[in-house]
Amino acid sequence: MPPPSLEGRLLFAVPKKGRLNQATLNLLEGADIQFRRENRLDIALVKNLPIALVFLPAADIPTFVGQGRVDLGITGWDQVQEHEAGVRSASLLRGSGPTTGGCDMVMDLGFGGCKLQVQAPVKGQYTETKDLIGKTICTSFVGLAADHFARLEAAADGDPNASEATAGSRKLRTQIVELSGSVEAACALGVAEGIVDLVESGETMRAAGLKAIDTVVESTAVLIKSKSPSNPDMVELIASRIRGVITAQRFVLCQYNVERARLAEATKITPGKRAPTVTMLDEDGWVAVSSMVETKKIALVMDDLTRVGAQDILVLDIHNTR
């Protein structure tokens, strides 16, 4: 099948597989971005908007967005930081100074939380990251790992600019070895004294006999855009829709009736995003209140509302909001 025509369409890169894929697809569905992805094809035309989805490895998305090849992308903040670390080092090594281009973060999407951590054997002699200076570190995040150890080495050498040190600005004593997968096995196999890898629950690392001794980057999924998108208005429309979906996922609508004399107490419990909506009831001395409440707090809120005399308390799901 020939690839679909992309002319006149905003290009939106999304993870083709991995831990961010399904949550991203759910987000697109909630934002009413309608598409059908044909088998084995990594481009899908959106039916109801002038957009084409481009399915790419999450690690490649910051490069395509940063170079302006696609307009928007969803990937992990760790991947954005790794890309920028690589660009910085390459620029310094070439002596060309800062590069143009790059990408801007539009918003934190709140899912896919993980940490890029320095890990060392539980039964080993390394308890702090500085203990690994001069050792061998295996990772798939070469840029971030190199920058992290560059700062550690600079601090150990008494460099007053240690916090700004990068791998491109100094020769590392620590050896950074790139692995594309199964990084957690490197220490057990004698390839490295430590690793730098992504950790979600930590179960895989514990099973490999490793412990976290430092955090390099805390990461969640983010929406990023090119510095020069082809259609800024469409970028803003998509961002607005996605922002609405995320808000809807975080909040529920709480409705209840309460005596007007106790309204001030009740609205302290449910202040809403901006302010609660209060309407008259067809009963003297009573009002109806509607307010957005964080989903994770709703049980406690209902308990508190009951204590101040609220009645007929209802909790409704929010599918979208602006």
N, C-alpha and C positions, 0 to 999 in steps of 0.2 A: 504494500500500500504506500503511495507517495505521501510525503509529509504534508500536513495541511498548510495553507497559506497564512502567514503571520502578518501580512501587510495591514497597517492601520490598527493593530492590536497592541495593547500594553502587555509586556511579558512579565509573568509572575512565577518565580521559581519556588518550588515546594519540594520537601524531602521525598525521594522516590521510595525509600524504605527506612528501616531502623526505628529507633524509639520515638521519634517525633512524627512519623508518618501518619498514624491513625488519628492522633489528636489534631493534627493539621487538617486532615480531611473533614473531621467533625466540625472544626471551626469554619471551614469554607462552606459547609452545608448550612450551618447556622446563619452565615452571612448571605445566604441565597445566591451563592456563586455556583451556577448549574453547569455541569459538564459531564461528558462521558469519555472515559479514557479507553481507547482501543487497546487490545492485547498487544503487549511488547512495544507499544509506541509511547515515547516519553514526552509527547506534546499533545495537549487536549485543548480544543477550542471551547471557550465558555459560551453557552447558548444565549444568555440573556444580557451579556455585557461585552464590549469590545476588548476582551482579554484572552490571552492564551496562557495556559498553565504549562510550565516546563518542569518536568520531574528530573531532579538532579541529586547526586549525593550531597548530604548536608554539608560536608566539608568543602565542597566546591562552590556552594552558593555565594559566600562572601566575595569570591574572586569574580564571578560573573556579574554580581551587582556592582562591585567596586570598579570594574572596568566599563560599566555602562552597557554591558551586553544584554542584561535584563533590568527591568525597572524596579521590581519589588522582589523580596524573598523572605522566606521563613526558615530560620535555622537556629542553632544554639549559640548563645552568647560566647561560649567557649570557642566555637569555630570562627566567629567574627574576630575575637581577640588573637587567635592563632594566625589568622590571615594577616592582621595588622602587624603582628610581631615579625612575620616573615617579610613583609614589605619594608618595614623599618630597617631590618638587618641587611636586606638586599640593597637598599638605597645607600646605607652607610658604607657598605663594602665597595659599591661603585663610585662612592664619593660624589654622588649626584644630588645630595640634599633631599629634602622632603619631596615626595611624589605627589602628583595631582591625582584627582579621582578619589576613590574610596567610597564608603557608604555611610549613610546616616541611620541611626536607630530611630524608628518611628515609635515603637512601644514594646514594653515587656508583655509577653502573652500569658505568663503565669503558669505554664505547664512545662513538663520535661525538666524539672529541677534536678540538678546534680552538682558535684564538685570535682574539679580537677585537683587531685591531691598527690603529694609526694608520699610514697609508701615504701616501707622497709620491712625486712623479716621480723616477725614478732620475737623470735629467739636470738636475734642478731645484736650487734653492739651499737647500732645506730639509733639514737633516741631523738636527735634534732637534725634538721635539714643541713645545718652547717657541718655535721659529722660526715656528710656525703661529698663535701667539696674535694675535688681531685679524684673521685671515684667514677665508676661507669653507671650511667643512668639510661634506662631504656624507656621509650615513649613513642607515641604517634603524634604528640604535640611538641615537635622539635623546637619551634620558635618560642613558645611560652616557657618550656623547660629551660632553654638556653638563656633567655632573659632573666628568669628567676635565679638561676645559679650565677649569672653575671652579677646580679645585685648582691647576692650572698658573698661572692668572692671579693667584690669591691668593698663591702662592709668589713670583711675579715682583714683586708689590706689597709684599712683606715682611710679609705677614699671618702672625702666629704660629700661627693656627689653620688654616693652609692645608690640612693633611691632612684636615680635617673639612668643607671648603668644598663646597657643592653648588650646582647651577644655580639652585635656588630661593632661595638665601640671598644671591646677589649678581647684579648686572647684568653679563652677559657682553659683552666686546668682540669675542669670536670669534663669527662667525655660523654657526649650526648649521642646515643645510638637510636636510630629510627627503626621502629617496628610497626607494621600495619595492623597487627592483631595479636591476641593472646599475650599481651604485655605482662599480665600478672604471672606468667610462667617464667619470666626472665631470671628472677632471683633464684628460684628453686633449681634451675638448670645451670646456674653458675655464669650466666651471661652478664649479669649486672649486680651491683650492690643495692640498688634502689630503682624504683620506677616512678614515672609521673603518668597517671591515668585517670579517666573519669570514674567516679564512684556514685552510684545511686543509693542502694540499700547498704552496700558494704559487704554483702554475703559472699560475693565472688572473691573479694580480697581476703576475707577471713578464712575461706576454704583453702586459699593458696598460701596461708600462713603469713599474711602481711598485715601491717598496721599503718594507720595514717599518722604522719608526723608533721604535716604541713598542708595548707590549702593554697593553691596557686590562684585559682579563679572559681567563684561561685557562678553557676550558670542556670539559665532557664531559656526557653524558646523566645525568640524576639522577631519582630517584623522590621526588616531593614529596607531602605530604598537607595537608589542611585542618587548621586548628587545632582544629576541632570536628567530626571525622568522624562520620557517622551510625552506623557500626558499627566501633568501635575494635578489636574482636577480629578481625574480618575483615581490617582493615588490617594487623594484625600477622601474620595467616596468609599474606596475599599477600606481605608483606615477607619473611617467613621462606622462602617458596618461591623467591622471586626471589634472595634471598641465597644459597640453596643452588645455584641454577643458575649464578650468577656464580662461586662457589667452584669448582664442577665444571669450569667453563671454564678456570680458572686453574691447576688442578692435575691431575696424573695419579697413579695408584697404582703405586708401585714395589715389587715383591716380589723377594726374593732369598734365597739360602742362604749362610751364612757360618760359619766356625769360631767357636765361643764365645770362644776366646782373642783373636779379632780383632773381637769384637762392638762394643767401645767405639769402635774406630777407624771402623767402618762406620756406627754410629749418629750419629757426629759429622757424617758426610756427609749422612745422611738423618734429621734430628731430627724430621721430621713437623710437622704443625700444632700438636699438643700434645705427643705423644710417639709413637715408633714402637711397633708391635705386634710382640712377640717370642714365638715359640712353639717348643717342642721338636720336633726331628726324630727320626725313628726310626733315628738313627745317632749313636753316641756322639760328643760334642764338637762337634756342629753344631746350629745353630738357623735358623729361618726368620723373616724380617723383612718386615713390610709397613709402608709409610710413604707419606704424601702428599708429593709433590714438585712444585714449580712447573714447569709445562710448558716454559717457556723455558729452564730450567736442566737438563732431564733428560739431555741428551747429556753434559754435563760430569760430572754425578753418576754416570752409568754408567761413564765413564772412571775416576773416582776409586774407585768400588766395585771395579772390576776390579783396580786397583792394590793394594787391601788384601785381595785374595783372595776376593771374593764370587763366587758361581757361580749359574747358573740365573736370571739377572736377567730379570725380566719387567716390562713397562710396560703398564698397563691404563688405558683411558679411564674417566672417571667421568662418569656421565650426570646425577647429582644427588647432593646431600648435605645434611645438616642438622647 
